């Protein structure tokens, strides 16, 4: 008795075209669940800010705010929940890469080269951190940026550990998805290297638009630098280190200096 033909064998859709479509849809879904959605949210927030009476610098963009004021243990639970769930898209990306026989190691996100990653990341953070502060202060002074409040947590024992974890979470999420994963997928979809660089950099700027035009431009330029370094080194590890150090400096530095130095704007 002759076996029935496999439904897959009779599929009229060429496998190459099917794979391309699947990769495109997969990329759109990953972005819709993570930083693409953040970009849309930031755009809506920016429209609200520019249409509100008063200048941008008189408004505040607050990060790492309390989720349960006056209830520190509940607040801590919410903070840890937010940090953990924000990393789910990274786990999803790891799953998709493993499915194609790769993994996060193919993006250079592993522990095979810890010291070079740490050294390069620290050097990047030192350069970008100093110029970034100057650019933010200038953009705010010119009225292109809101006053950024990096943290507004209560003075409790878990404040600084949560700020550090939040910084690391931001770094892992952004560098794995916006640099490593997105550049890989855009290349597989036929984008030119320049088009992929622009797409990645504009996306990075878009989800910082809630801070104002300065936040958009500054982070877009940072995106160009990070893409170029990733292509040179083939690793997101140094970028994760650099981004972590930058955000730790911003979050913890603001917590320690706000109201104590005259050059640091506060809400």
C-alpha positions as MATLAB code, in Angstrom:
seq = 'XXXXXXXXXXXXXXXXXXXXXXXXXXXXXXXXXXXXXXXXXXXXXXXXXXXXXXXXXXXXXXXXXXXXXXXXXXXXXXXXXXXXXXXXXXXXXXXXXXXXXXXXXXXXXXXXXXXXXXXXXXXXXXXXXXXXXXXXXXXXXXXXXXXXXXXXXXXXXXXXXXXXXXXXXXXXXXXXXXXXXXXXXXXXXXXXXXXXXXXXXXXXXXXXXXXXXXXXXXXXXXXXXXXXXXXXXXXXXXXXXXXXXXXXXXXXXXXXXXXXXXXXXXX';
ca = [
       0.000    0.000    0.000;
       1.455    3.333   -1.068;
       1.941    5.906    1.690;
       0.108    9.154    1.372;
       2.167   12.142    0.268;
       3.403   14.379    3.048;
       1.534   17.692    3.329;
       4.910   19.400    3.601;
       6.072   17.922    0.302;
       2.960   19.258   -1.438;
       3.394   22.745    0.004;
       3.509   25.085   -3.022;
       5.349   27.792   -1.072;
       9.130   27.606   -1.679;
      11.054   26.923    1.519;
      13.352   29.906    0.958;
      10.435   32.320    0.688;
       8.723   30.746    3.695;
      11.855   31.118    5.808;
      12.237   34.753    4.803;
       8.647   35.488    5.725;
       8.990   33.674    9.022;
      12.140   35.614    9.895;
      10.434   38.905    9.059;
       7.372   38.098   11.156;
       9.542   36.812   13.992;
      11.552   40.059   14.030;
       8.417   42.193   14.038;
       6.952   40.166   16.910;
      10.134   40.431   18.989;
      10.196   44.204   18.504;
       6.476   44.509   19.192;
       7.005   42.739   22.514;
      10.008   44.857   23.477;
      11.755   47.970   22.210;
       9.572   48.577   19.179;
       6.612   49.002   21.515;
       8.773   51.217   23.736;
       9.487   53.401   20.711;
       5.779   53.911   20.049;
       5.178   54.642   23.737;
       8.027   57.162   23.764;
       6.627   58.895   20.673;
       3.202   59.264   22.302;
       4.875   60.587   25.457;
       6.898   63.089   23.414;
       3.792   64.359   21.614;
       2.167   64.876   24.998;
       5.199   66.823   26.227;
       5.511   69.165   23.231;
       1.779   69.918   23.245;
       1.768   70.671   26.957;
       2.035   74.348   27.984;
       5.559   75.318   28.996;
       8.992   74.338   27.734;
      10.412   70.846   27.644;
      13.099   71.585   30.222;
      10.374   72.534   32.725;
       8.925   69.021   32.447;
      10.441   65.855   33.894;
      10.970   62.353   32.543;
      11.227   60.036   35.536;
      12.837   56.605   35.445;
      12.983   53.956   38.177;
      10.073   55.396   40.127;
       8.404   53.802   43.124;
       5.686   51.302   42.206;
       4.102   51.196   45.682;
       4.888   54.361   47.666;
       4.971   53.809   51.405;
       5.026   50.006   51.065;
       8.714   49.080   50.619;
       8.363   45.296   50.457;
       5.574   45.473   47.903;
       7.571   48.094   46.035;
      10.584   45.754   45.963;
       8.429   42.929   44.616;
       7.177   45.159   41.798;
      10.683   46.371   40.975;
      12.054   42.827   40.707;
       9.018   41.724   38.725;
       9.531   44.550   36.236;
      13.240   43.834   35.827;
      12.665   40.113   35.334;
       9.795   40.345   32.861;
      11.644   42.980   30.816;
      14.235   40.309   29.997;
      11.714   37.820   28.586;
      12.260   39.094   24.995;
      15.970   38.265   25.385;
      15.057   34.708   26.369;
      12.744   34.582   23.351;
      15.582   35.720   21.085;
      17.828   33.029   22.583;
      15.121   30.450   21.793;
      14.845   31.586   18.173;
      18.624   31.522   17.714;
      18.863   28.039   19.227;
      16.145   26.880   16.861;
      18.363   27.780   13.912;
      21.360   26.026   15.477;
      23.042   29.149   16.841;
      22.441   30.780   20.236;
      23.387   33.951   22.058;
      27.040   32.963   21.705;
      26.809   33.761   18.007;
      26.085   37.390   19.021;
      29.059   37.455   21.369;
      26.945   37.379   24.509;
      28.723   34.758   26.595;
      31.535   34.343   29.135;
      34.283   33.238   26.766;
      36.140   36.591   26.804;
      35.287   38.324   30.107;
      38.381   40.488   30.532;
      38.518   41.917   26.993;
      34.771   42.588   27.211;
      35.174   44.368   30.554;
      38.151   46.408   29.381;
      36.571   47.492   26.123;
      33.252   48.211   27.807;
      34.864   50.378   30.474;
      36.751   52.367   27.819;
      33.562   52.938   25.809;
      31.663   54.027   28.923;
      34.396   56.509   29.877;
      34.272   58.222   26.472;
      30.515   58.190   25.944;
      29.696   59.016   29.571;
      31.589   62.305   29.633;
      30.328   63.484   26.247;
      26.802   62.270   27.009;
      26.481   64.381   30.152;
      27.705   67.469   28.303;
      25.291   66.829   25.430;
      22.336   66.338   27.801;
      23.042   69.554   29.692;
      23.398   71.487   26.428;
      20.212   70.017   24.931;
      18.251   70.792   28.079;
      19.649   74.305   28.235;
      18.533   74.921   24.644;
      15.045   73.620   25.453;
      15.285   70.431   23.383;
      15.144   68.026   26.305;
      13.066   67.304   29.358;
      14.707   67.203   32.769;
      15.658   63.559   33.144;
      15.183   62.134   36.643;
      17.051   58.783   36.537;
      15.623   57.547   39.829;
      12.889   58.394   42.290;
      13.009   55.443   44.663;
      12.542   55.741   48.434;
      15.597   55.629   50.701;
      15.380   51.949   51.596;
      18.039   49.225   51.837;
      17.315   47.771   48.412;
      17.471   51.063   46.512;
      20.998   50.777   45.109;
      20.892   47.042   44.328;
      17.665   47.592   42.377;
      19.176   50.533   40.486;
      22.174   48.396   39.517;
      19.950   45.493   38.433;
      17.792   47.890   36.429;
      20.879   49.254   34.660;
      22.092   45.756   33.756;
      18.624   44.771   32.549;
      18.482   47.804   30.249;
      21.905   46.980   28.846;
      21.203   43.312   28.164;
      17.798   43.991   26.601;
      18.942   46.795   24.329;
      22.289   45.467   23.134;
      21.183   41.882   22.534;
      18.033   42.893   20.639;
      18.837   46.233   18.968;
      22.404   45.383   17.964;
      23.129   41.655   17.898;
      19.756   40.139   17.042;
      18.386   42.920   14.828;
      21.530   43.245   12.714;
      21.597   39.475   12.215;
      17.982   39.327   11.135;
      18.154   42.399    8.900;
      21.172   40.913    7.156;
      19.285   37.651    6.628;
      16.379   39.660    5.200;
      18.618   41.297    2.625;
      19.165   44.745    4.150;
      22.403   46.448    3.202;
      24.905   47.098    6.048;
      24.180   50.838    5.892;
      20.412   50.364    5.967;
      20.728   48.005    8.942;
      22.949   50.509   10.771;
      20.393   53.275   10.218;
      17.486   51.042   11.249;
      19.169   49.918   14.467;
      20.289   53.448   15.388;
      16.921   55.077   14.696;
      15.194   52.393   16.758;
      17.558   53.094   19.676;
      16.821   56.798   19.420;
      13.077   56.253   19.118;
      12.539   54.632   22.501;
      14.463   57.469   24.166;
      12.253   60.110   22.559;
      10.306   60.498   25.809;
      13.337   62.459   27.030;
      13.059   64.942   24.150;
      14.882   65.655   20.905;
      18.215   65.576   22.711;
      17.556   62.066   24.010;
      16.609   60.912   20.526;
      19.663   62.363   18.777;
      22.152   61.450   21.493;
      21.066   57.825   21.632;
      20.880   57.557   17.847;
      24.522   58.666   17.613;
      25.401   56.186   20.356;
      23.638   53.531   18.285;
      25.843   54.266   15.277;
      28.962   53.928   17.437;
      27.754   50.679   18.997;
      26.884   49.117   15.625;
      30.329   49.997   14.241;
      32.051   48.523   17.309;
      29.916   45.387   17.141;
      30.856   44.853   13.513;
      34.514   45.348   14.363;
      34.573   43.004   17.372;
      31.699   40.640   16.576;
      30.543   40.740   20.204;
      27.757   42.483   22.113;
      29.559   41.659   25.386;
      31.573   44.915   25.503;
      28.461   46.902   24.591;
      26.492   45.330   27.439;
      29.311   46.205   29.845;
      29.524   49.794   28.550;
      25.766   50.310   28.680;
      25.566   48.829   32.185;
      28.285   51.156   33.460;
      26.665   54.178   31.813;
      23.276   53.466   33.370;
      24.745   52.592   36.766;
      26.605   55.890   36.694;
      23.414   57.751   35.765;
      21.107   56.014   38.257;
      23.416   55.743   41.250;
      25.168   59.025   40.488;
      21.872   60.890   40.444;
      20.792   59.249   43.701;
      24.005   60.387   45.378;
      24.346   63.874   43.844;
      20.814   65.184   43.236;
      20.291   68.363   45.228;
      23.933   68.436   46.345;
      25.613   69.859   43.232;
      24.483   72.883   41.291;
      25.180   71.600   37.771;
      22.813   68.594   37.982;
      19.223   69.542   37.070;
      16.454   68.126   39.273;
      12.702   68.101   38.838;
];
